[in-house]
Amino acid sequence: MELRDLDDISVEADVYCLRKAAFDKKDLEERDHELSRDWARWYHTKERVHNRLVKAQVRMRLYDAFKDNRAVP
């Protein structure tokens, strides 16, 4: 049975709505995949920057602790 063989307009409308929903789902899944990828890039960039800042802070404290040959806990 094909869609054009149906005489009920409401069934035909429901079939078109179902097809649109399937396309919308595919579009949303693609956008979700892109968003996940963008989020992962952002997270790894943030972590690299965070780690560099922590290392710089540690070096600064070590420098302050050992300058002038004094050991400060």
N, C-alpha and C positions, 0 to 999 in steps of 0.2 A: 504494500500500500504506500502510495506517495502522498506528499503534502497536497498536491494539486487535486487529488481525488477526494479530499475531505470537503464536505459541504458545510461543516460547522466552523464559523469564523472564530469563535472563542478558542477552539482547539488550535487553529492555525496561529492565532496571536500568542497562545501559550508556547507553541513550538518556537516561534521567533524570539520570544523572551528568554527561553531556555538557551537558544543559540547565542544570544547576546550575553547572557550570564557566563557561558563557557568562554567567550572571548574576553570578557572582563576579568575572569579568574586568571586566565593566562597572562594578561597585561599586569595584573596585580602581583602575580608570582614573579614576573620579570623585574618589576620595580622593587619588590622585596629583596630579590637577589642583589640588585644594584645597591640598595640601601645597606644591606649587610656587608657588602664589599667595601663601601665607603666608610662605614663605621669601623671596620677592621683596620683600614688605612689610618683613620684618625687616631684610633687607640694606640697603634704601634708608633705613630709619630709622637704622640703625647708621652708615651713611655720612654722613648729615646731622649726627648728633651728633659723629662723629669730626671732620668738617670744622670744626664750630663750636669744638671743643676745640683743634684745631690753630691756628685763627685767633686764639683767645684767648691761646694760648701765644706766638704771634708778637707780638701786641700787647703782651703783658707784657714780652717781651724788648726790644722797641723802646722801651717806656717806660723800662725799666731802663737801656738804652743811652744815652738822650738826656736823662734827668733830670739836673739840675745842669749842663747844657750840656757834658757830656763824651761823647765818641764812643768807644765800646768795640766792638771788632770781634766 
